[in-house]
Amino acid sequence: MMAKGKVTVLMGGDLHVQRAEPESIFAHMGDELRQADIRFGNLEMMLTDIRKPLAGRDVATLVSDERMLAAYTHAGFDAVGLANNHSMDQGIEGLLRCIELLDGAGIIHTGGGSNLAEARRPAIVERNGVRVAFLSYTSVFHPSYPATDQRG
């Protein structure tokens, strides 16, 4: 930890875990992860055992099994961004299940939710007296992906 008023933020992009031992994926980064005050990453693949790809997809639909959550909790991720080109690959049910898992693990999220207001809510992490807000937005690739007032 650094002195009050200063924080070290480690940010990672396009995080995707799908392996026999999920906790092992960030092993080579252990020192860097432990030294950071805040760990944030773009959760590229939703964590869900729901397999309901949206109809009409013309590209691959990707997902991480729910048990892969252990990789992120073991590595100490504080927050993740959910808005990306694969966030709705398993439909709204898959996205909401991922959010449920993240909430249960205490990992704050931004860029997804059950409606537009939730999707736009920042992930706020406070360390050493400093509040850091993360936002997650993306260009929408499929017409049924955008958040609306009624749906995330």
Salt bridges, closest charged atoms under 4 A:
ASP31 OD1 - ARG34 NH2 2.86
ASP65 OD1 - ARG51 NH2 2.51
GLU66 OE2 - ARG97 NE 2.84
ASP78 OD2 - ARG39 NH2 3.42
ASP78 OD1 - ARG127 NH2 2.57
ASP89 OD1 - ARG57 NH2 3.13
ASP89 OD2 - HIS86 ND1 2.54
GLU100 OE2 - ARG97 NH1 3.09
ASP103 OD1 - HIS109 NE2 2.71
